[in-house]
Amino acid sequence: MMEYLSFEKPIEALTRSAATLRESGGSEAEAAMLDERAHRQLGDIYARLTPWQRTQVARHPARPHFAHYVEGLFDHFMPLGGDRTFGNDQAIIGGFAQMGGRRVVVIGHAKGEDTASRLRHNFGMARPEGYRKAMRLMDLADRFGLPVITLVDTPGAFPGVDAEARGQAEAIARSTEKCLSLGVPLIAVIVGEGGSGGAVALAAANRVLMLEHAVYSVISPEGCASILWRGSERAPDAAEAMKMTAADLLQLGVIHRIVYEPVGGAHRNHAETIRRLGTALRSELDDLVPLGADELRNERWNFFMQLGEL
């Protein structure tokens, strides 16, 4: 069953009324009218979402995750595991694949879809070995001249003691540096949450795309509210102040492109969301693949160095 967010309760009520009417043998015409009202209200609500509501949509458990994008966008995906130093972090998955006949390396955060898989993937919060795995895959892409596509969906890097003991900050910094130094095209897509350095470590790219209802920020709204107002209850105010939505970030020049989602968000229509993202990715690859290594590095470096300039 669809999991409705708090601001979607009017839609839920109409949808349930239509379903009850059908189950009781009522008028199909009346049920269809209720469905139509629900669809119109859904469009109205999603046309004026607040930043905090977009954050809730970005976190919706039914949004497409890494496995869905791999299945829908890529052929012959061959995952590669381990960082050749400590272990194989399941929060970041990657490997070789083909997209429209073009060989690529795809890397992304995996959040999981049920309790067991979420625990296995640590809710998409990578440890140092996850970022070192990503670096190893980027090195392979560089060696074989393959474009890299990263799918970012993480609340942030894992803050546990074990991760800190194994050099979490260093691994994030090195992964960011690796992104900037690649001599092949790198496209990053924020598909859900883009949280802090854990996201930037895979997103220092030639092109940074965002799904319409994704969010991208240096800290979560709850974390920001806890620092500024000593309590997470003001998370909606923090989300508004941080300018973390795709529209805000495009205007600020932090991202390059918005990939618009179907009405009601990506969680309501995986196939259409994946189709739209595939169209955007192929377009960006067509522009980037002809460029030389120095052009790609310079373009990437210049884009990130100008962020924040007045």
N, C-alpha and C positions, 0 to 999 in steps of 0.2 A: 504494500500500500504506500501511496505517496505520503511523505512526511512534510507536513505543512509548517512553515515558519510562523512566528507569532503575528506578523503583519499580514499574513495570508488567510487569517481566520474567516473573513467574509467569503473568500473563494471556496474554502473548505465547506462552509455551511451550504452554499449553493450546490456544490458538487454532490454532497451527501443527500441533499433533498432530491436531486435528480435521480440518484441511484435508488433511494427509497421508493420514489414514485414508480420506477421501472419494476422493482422487485415486488411491489404490491399490485402490479398489473394496471397501473394508472395510465393516463394519456401519454403516449410517446411524444406528441406535439408539445405538451406542457414540459416534459422532461428536457426536450431539445431546447426549448426557450430558456430554461434554467441553465443549461450548458452554455448557451450563447451569452447569457448575462455573465456567467462566471468567466468566460474567455475575455469579454470586453473589460470586466473589472481587473482581470489579471494584467491586461495590457496597460490599463490606466495606472495601476499600482507600480508596475515595473518601469514605467516611463518617468516616475518621480521618486525613485528610491533614494533614501538618505545614505551617506557614507557608511553608517553603522549597519543599515539594512543590507547594503552590498557586502559588507564583511560577513554577515550571516549567510548570504547566498554563496559567497566564495567558500565557506566552510561546510556547506550542505553535504551530508554524507553520501548523497546519491549523485553528486557531480561526477563526470567522467574522471577517472584516475589514469595513472600511467599505463596500466595494462590495457585499458580501453583504447587509448590513443595508439598504442603499438599495434593492437589488433586492427584498428580501423584505418590507419595511415600507412603502415609499413608492411613490406613483405619480407619473408625469410629472416626474421629477427633472430640473431644468434647472441644470447647474453654471455657476457664475460664477467667472471666474479673475482673478488679478492684484490687487495692492494699490493701483494707481494712483500708485505712488511708485517702485518698483524693478523688481518682476517677479512672476512667478506661481510660488509655492512649491508643489510637488506633495506635500509632507508633510501639508498640510491642504487638504481638499477641502470645498466647500460650494455650496449653491444653494437655489433654490426647489423645493418638492415639495408633494404632497398626501398626507395620511394619513387614511384613512377619510372622505374628502370634505372634510377640514379643511386649509386651506392653511397651510404651515409653512415655516420656513427650517431646513435641516439642515446641520450643520457637523461635521467629524470628522477625526481623524488617519487617514491611509492608510499602511499598512506595506508593502503589496505581498505577492505570493504566490509569486514565484520570484525568482531572482537579479536578472534584468533589472529587474523592477518594484520590487523592494526598493531597488535602487540609485536608480531614478528617484524613488521616494518618500522616499529617504534614511532608510529604516527607521522612518518615522513621527516623525523628529526635525526639528521645524520651525525655520526661520530667521525673522528678524524679519518678512519680507514675508508669511510664513504667518499670523502673528498679526495683522498689519495687514489682510490679506485677511479674516480672521475678523471683525475690528472693522467693516470695510466692510459685510459681510453682516449683522451685528447692527444696524448703523445702518439698513439697508434694512428689516429686520424691524420695527424700532421705527417707522419712517416709515409702513409699510403695516399696522401692527397685527397682525403675524403672530407666533405663538409660535415660539420657537427651541428646537431639540433638538440637543445636542452629543453626539458619540460619541467618548469619550476612550480612546486606546490608544497610548501613547508611553512610551519609556524616559526621556524628558526632552527639553527643547529642545536643539537642536544647539549644541555648545560650541566650534565652530570659530572661528578668528580672523576670518574674513570676517563671520560672524554677529555677533560682538562689535563689529566695526568699524561695523556698520550699526545698532547699538543694540539688541541682544538683550534686555538686562534692561529697558530702557525699554518695548520692545514688549510684553513679558510683563506688566509692571505696568499698562500702558494697557489691554491686553486684559482683565485681571482687573477693572480699574475699569469698563470698558465693560459687562461682565457684571453688575456690581452696580448699575449705573445704568439698566439697561433698564426700560422701562415696559410690557413684554410678558412673558408667562410664559417662563421659561428652565428647561429640564430637561436635566441632564447625566447621562450614563450611562458609568460606567467599565466598558468591555467587555473589557479585557485588562490592560495595564499602565497605571497612573496615576502617572507619574513626575514628581515635583517641580513647580516652577513651570510647566513645559511643559504639565502637566495642569491645574493650577489655573486657568491663563489661559483655559480653556474650561469650567471646572467650578464657578465661583462662582455657583451656580444656586439657584432656588427649591426645586428637588428634586434631590438627588444620589442616583442609583441605582447599584448595583453588581451585576454578575453574580457568582454565588456563588463562582467560583474566580478572579475578578479580584483584583488587588492595587493598593494606593494608598498612596504614601509619599513623604516628602520627599527620599529618596535611595534608590538601589538597595541591596539587601543586600550586594552586592559592594563598592560604594562605601563603605557604612557600615563594613564589616569592615576595609577598607583604612585607614580613618581611625582606628578604635578599636584594631585589633589588628595593623596594619601588614601585612595580607595578606588576600586575598579568600577563602582557604580556610575562613574562619569565617563565610561568608555565611549558612549555616543558622542559626547563633546570632544573627546580626544580624536575620534575618527574624523570628525568634521574639520578639526584644526590641522590634522596632519596631511591633508590633501593626498590621500592614498588611493583614490579611485582612478580608473583608466582615463576618464575624461580629464581629470585634474593633471595627471602625470603627462598626458599628451600635450596639454597646454603649456606645461612647465618645461617641456623638452626632455623629459626623463625617459620616455619610451618613443618608439617610432610609429607604432600602428596599433589600432584597436581592431580586434576581431569580434564582430557583433554576434551576440547569442540569440537563439530563438526566443520568442515571447515566453516569459516565465522562467528563463534561465536555462543553463546547459543541462541541469539535472532533469529537466522535463523532456529533452530531446537530444540524446547522445549522438545519434547518427547525423543530424543536421549540424550540430556543433562541430563534430569531427570533420564533416565535409567542408564547412567554411574555413576551418583552420588549415586543412590540406590545401585549399585553393590559395590561401595567403602564403603558406610556406613555399609552395612551388613558384609563386611569383617572386618571392624574395630570393630564392635560390637562383632563379634565372638571372637576376640582377647581379648577384654576388659571385657566382662561379667563374665568370670570365675575368675577374680581377686577379692581379698578381699578389704574391705574398706580402710584399712591402705595402701595396695599396691597402690591403685588408688590415694590416697592423696599424698603419697610419690613420685610416678612417676610424677604426675602433678606438685608438688612443685619443684622437682629437675629440671624438664625441664625449668620452668620459671626462676628459680634462676641462671641457667647457661647462660642465654641469655646475650650477650655482653661480655662474658669472652674471653680473647685473648688466 
